[in-house]
Amino acid sequence: MAEKIHTKNAPDAIGPYSQAVKTNGFVFTSGQIAINPATSNVEETTIEGQTEQVMKNLKAILEESGSSLDKAVKTVCFLADMNDFAAFNEIYGKYFTGKPARSCVAVKTLPKNVLCEVEVIAEC
């Protein structure tokens, strides 16, 4: 049976979904955006600042589930502008040092008009 994961160290879901679900030895995070859990606001305006906040949110969720960024096996990344790829990738690489499989695509619009969103599948 799937276990719902929730931590106060990451933003609450802004819709009818969980921060993550743990099942069969894996944790699947929902896409995380640059909401600061302390204020429930998007405070950063640059791709670098938003990417840092997304990574902090993912780290908190994975740790709550008993996993970590080091146990990530797959990420899916969404960028509002592919011109931000190099800056995004620079921050991303500092957090995902194990180099999980990844998809990265540009999309027209993201929730709250953020610049990036990332979801993770990790081993528990």
Summary of the structure (lengths in Angstrom):
residues: 124
radius of gyration: 13.3
end to end distance: 14.7
largest distance: 41.1
contacts: 393
relative contact order: 0.24
helix: 31%
strand: 31%
